[in-house]
Amino acid sequence: MKKALMFALALLISVAFVTTVFAQAKPEAKPADKPAAVAPEK
C-alpha cells in the first residue's frame, strides 16, 4: 500500500513538473519562431 502511495505521489509530482515546463516553454517558443521565420526571408 505504501509503495502504491509513493508511486502515485511521484506520478503527481512528475505530471505537475512537466505541466510547468510546458507552460514555460510555450510562451518562449512563440517569439522564437517569429525571428526564425523572418530570417530565411532576408
N, C-alpha and C positions, 0 to 999 in steps of 0.2 A: 504493500500500500504506500509506504514511504517513497519507494522508487518511482511509482506512478506519479506521485505528487511532485517529486523533484523534476521528472520529465515534463510534466505539464507546465511547471514554473519556468523551466529552461526554454520550452517552446514559446511561451508567452513573452518572455524577455527577448528572444531572437526575433519574433514577429514584430514586436514594438521597435526593436533596433532597426530592422530592415525598413519598416514603415517610415521611421525618422530619416534614415539615409535617403530613401526615395523622395521624400518630401523636400529635403535639402537639395538633392541632385537635380530635380526637375526645373526649378526656377533658374538654376545656374546654367543648365543645358540650353534653355531657350535663347538667352542673349548670346551664348557662344555659337549657336547655329547661325545667327544672322550675319556676323562678320565672316564666318566660313562660307556662307552663300554669296556674300558680296565680293569676297576676294577673287574667286575664279572669274567673275565678270570683268574685272580690270584686265 
